[in-house]
Amino acid sequence: MRILKLAAVVLVAVACGKESATNGSTATSTAASSGPVDLTGAGATFPYPVYSKWFAEYARSTGVKINYQSIGSGGGIRQLSEQTVDFGASDSPMSDQELVGAKGGPILHFPTVMGAVVITYNVPGLSAPLNLTPQVIAEIFSGRITKWSDTRITSLNSGAKLPASDILVVHRSDGSGTTFIFTDYLSTAVPAWKSAVGKGKEVKWPVGLGAKGNEGVAGQVKQTPGSIGYVELAYANQNKLPAAAIANQSGKFVSASVPGVTAAAAHIAASLPANTDYRISIVNAPGADSYPISSLTWILVYQHQPDTVKGKKLVDFLNWAYTDGESMASDLDYAPLPPELSSKLKSRLAEIQLASGK
């Protein structure tokens, strides 16, 4: 299983390195290069390992080939909006403006799996994970806490040997769903961050050094003592980087884990109205066991499918994903959707209308 995880993350690293090619001209693909494909998609790098696994398993069981270009959330939204792919993928839901600008009519958001963004750091000599609160995280990434020995950090970490050295903030330099998740969390948990910096796939960072892709941030943190950054959980695990325990809404310090992400989603899913469009955030969720920087990732599809055959294949695949694919998520450091949410989404597939009207 460890080999499978490593192979998956290597694939992500290759894909994320190409994230700046937003038009997909140099994007990677999960489908075999030889022979025709049945469906094409593009977008988020974060779910690439699990999507790659899904597409391979689905091709083996059904013969349907799916080519996915892992070019980043913004690229996936653009390609779907221009109708150059059959589906898009994003770690950040489309804005109202993006939805209006799409050429093919209404776009539906289908959550697929969930993941965690972690605060990773390089502080030599620490033997246990740092405890951090949302307020302290915001102060670090806004440049108001500049030393590891600052009492606002040491007071949360009794007994930890924190140096009096400078903190180097590392953030994404490219538009990314990971940045959206992280800034969505800070905007939700810390009102001052919302007014000063806000949330988005790209923001104006007050301080820090930019790096491309999750692999770029992880690499920069790994090689730079005194640094801190944010990456998806898999990148911290595979680079053997520590991840902070973060105080959740209940005041409990929680480390990132599949159960912690699942707990965050369960509290949100239980209260979803029947007519939701699923552009929902699960950051800073209630519950003692909820990991606070958790997020859904979405597959984006046109409600009105112009090609009946492709539309049916897309619906069939999504139905398979919710029925069989979810069980593969945990092995790749993703959290499966809560069963009640998967059930609602399977029923929602009926909203996708094929060209024939069926």
Rosetta blueprint (number, residue, H / E / L):
1 M L
2 R H
3 I H
4 L H
5 K H
6 L H
7 A H
8 A H
9 V H
10 V H
11 L H
12 V H
13 A H
14 V H
15 A H
16 C H
17 G L
18 K L
19 E L
20 S L
21 A L
22 T L
23 N L
24 G L
25 S L
26 T L
27 A L
28 T L
29 S L
30 T L
31 A L
32 A L
33 S L
34 S L
35 G L
36 P L
37 V L
38 D L
39 L E
40 T E
41 G E
42 A E
43 G E
44 A L
45 T L
46 F L
47 P L
48 Y H
49 P H
50 V H
51 Y H
52 S H
53 K H
54 W H
55 F H
56 A H
57 E H
58 Y H
59 A H
60 R H
61 S H
62 T H
63 G L
64 V L
65 K L
66 I E
67 N E
68 Y E
69 Q E
70 S E
71 I L
72 G L
73 S H
74 G H
75 G H
76 G H
77 I H
78 R H
79 Q H
80 L H
81 S H
82 E L
83 Q L
84 T L
85 V L
86 D L
87 F E
88 G E
89 A E
90 S E
91 D L
92 S L
93 P L
94 M L
95 S L
96 D H
97 Q H
98 E H
99 L H
100 V H
101 G H
102 A L
103 K L
104 G L
105 G L
106 P L
107 I E
108 L E
109 H E
110 F E
111 P E
112 T E
113 V E
114 M E
115 G E
116 A E
117 V E
118 V E
119 I E
120 T E
121 Y E
122 N L
123 V L
124 P L
125 G L
126 L L
127 S L
128 A L
129 P L
130 L L
131 N E
132 L E
133 T L
134 P H
135 Q H
136 V H
137 I H
138 A H
139 E H
140 I H
141 F H
142 S L
143 G L
144 R L
145 I L
146 T L
147 K E
148 W L
149 S L
150 D L
151 T H
152 R H
153 I H
154 T H
155 S L
156 L L
157 N L
158 S L
159 G L
160 A L
161 K L
162 L L
163 P L
164 A L
165 S L
166 D E
167 I L
168 L E
169 V E
170 V E
171 H E
172 R E
173 S L
174 D L
175 G L
176 S L
177 G H
178 T H
179 T H
180 F H
181 I H
182 F H
183 T H
184 D H
185 Y H
186 L H
187 S H
188 T H
189 A H
190 V L
191 P H
192 A H
193 W H
194 K H
195 S H
196 A H
197 V L
198 G L
199 K L
200 G L
201 K L
202 E L
203 V L
204 K L
205 W L
206 P L
207 V L
208 G L
209 L E
210 G E
211 A E
212 K L
213 G H
214 N H
215 E H
216 G H
217 V H
218 A H
219 G H
220 Q H
221 V H
222 K H
223 Q H
224 T L
225 P L
226 G L
227 S E
228 I E
229 G E
230 Y E
231 V E
232 E E
233 L H
234 A H
235 Y H
236 A H
237 N H
238 Q H
239 N L
240 K L
241 L L
242 P L
243 A E
244 A L
245 A E
246 I E
247 A E
248 N L
249 Q L
250 S L
251 G L
252 K L
253 F E
254 V E
255 S L
256 A L
257 S L
258 V H
259 P H
260 G H
261 V H
262 T H
263 A H
264 A H
265 A H
266 A H
267 H H
268 I H
269 A H
270 A L
271 S L
272 L L
273 P L
274 A L
275 N L
276 T L
277 D L
278 Y L
279 R L
280 I L
281 S L
282 I L
283 V L
284 N L
285 A L
286 P L
287 G L
288 A L
289 D L
290 S L
291 Y L
292 P L
293 I L
294 S E
295 S E
296 L E
297 T E
298 W E
299 I E
300 L E
301 V E
302 Y E
303 Q L
304 H E
305 Q L
306 P L
307 D L
308 T H
309 V H
310 K H
311 G H
312 K H
313 K H
314 L H
315 V H
316 D H
317 F H
318 L H
319 N H
320 W H
321 A H
322 Y H
323 T H
324 D L
325 G H
326 E H
327 S H
328 M H
329 A L
330 S H
331 D H
332 L H
333 D L
334 Y L
335 A E
336 P L
337 L L
338 P L
339 P H
340 E H
341 L H
342 S H
343 S H
344 K H
345 L H
346 K H
347 S H
348 R H
349 L H
350 A H
351 E H
352 I L
353 Q E
354 L L
355 A L
356 S L
357 G L
358 K L
